[in-house]
Amino acid sequence: MPASSLQAQKAVSADDYTAIKAAQKANAIVRSPSFERAERLSLPDGITSVPDFLGRAIVIPVSVKSIGDCRFGDDNSSLTVYYRGSKKEWKAIKVDKHNKSLKKAEIVFDYTGE
């Protein structure tokens, strides 16, 4: 997968991209300061967990199966989630506790943009 498939307004380093690729293989959670600071992040297809993210917009692929504790911070009142799947698929994602921002977020289903 080319590095351009991971999109963030602020640059994501090669180390971050390597971390995503390793996490995809290990089915692990990625933690990266670059992801946390980005205003917008588009996760690549195939990733199954969401990294910590404090920005305003995130694109989540259908391959995501879980969202861990406190992934979006509790004060992120302007979060928009662009989900590449249906509302039914979204409801099947396991969401851990302490995700207040996600519960208040605007969710856009069946997203096909970049």
N, C-alpha and C positions, 0 to 999 in steps of 0.2 A: 504494500500500500504506500503510495507516495506521501511525503511529508505534507504536501498541499491539502490532503484530505483532512488534516487536523487544522482547524481554523480558529484563530483568536485575534482580537483586535491588537493586543500586545503580542510581541513575538514569543513564540514557544521555542525553546532551545532544542538542539539535537538530543541532549540528555533526556529532556522531557518526552520526546517522541520515542526514544529507546525505552523509556520506562513504560509507556503505553503498550508498545509491542511486547515487552516482557510480561506485562500484566495480562495481556490478552492470552498469552500462552499458559500462564499460571492461573488464570481466572482470579486474579487478585485485584485489590483496590489500589488505585494510583493516588499518591499524595504529591503535589508539586506546588511550590510557591507561585510559579508562572500561571498555573490554572486558577489558583485562588484569586490572583490579581486581575486576570483578564476580564474585560467587560462582557465579552461574548465568547462562548466556547462551543465548538461543534465536535462532538465525540465521534470517533470513527466506528463504522459498522463492525460488529464482532466483539466489542467490549461489553462486558456483562455487569459491571458495577460502575457507579458514578463517583468521580474523584471529588474531594472538597472543592467547593466553588463559591466565591463570594461576589461574582459579577451580576449583571442584570439579565442576561439571556443565555440559555444553554439549549443546544440541539441534542436530543437523546435518541439514539437508534433503537429499533425494536429488539435488538439483541440484549439490551439491559434487562436483567431479571431481578435486581435488588438495588435499593438505595439505603445506605447505612445511616447510622446516627449522625445528626448535625451536619449533613453534607452542604447545606446552603446557608448556614448561620441563622440565628434567630431574628436578626434585625434587617434582613434583606426583604423589605416590603415591596420592592419594585421588580421582583423576579418574574420573568416570562420563560416558560418551558415550551420548546417546540419539539413535540414528540412525533417521530416518524411512523408511529402505529396508530391504531384505532383507540377509541375510548375504552373499549372492552379489553384490549391488550394492556392499556395503561393500568387498569384496575387489577390486573394479574401480577403487577410488579410488587415485590415485597418491599414495603417502606418501613424502616425502623423508626423508633420514637425520636423525639426532639427534632422534628423537621417542620417547625411552625411556618417557616417561609415557604416551603413547598405547598403546604396546605392552603396558604393565602395566594399562591402564584396563579397567574393566568396560564392555562394550559392550552396550547394549540395542537389539535390532533391531526393526524394524516399529513404532516408537514413534508413538503417535497423540495423546499428551497435549500440554499447553501448553508 
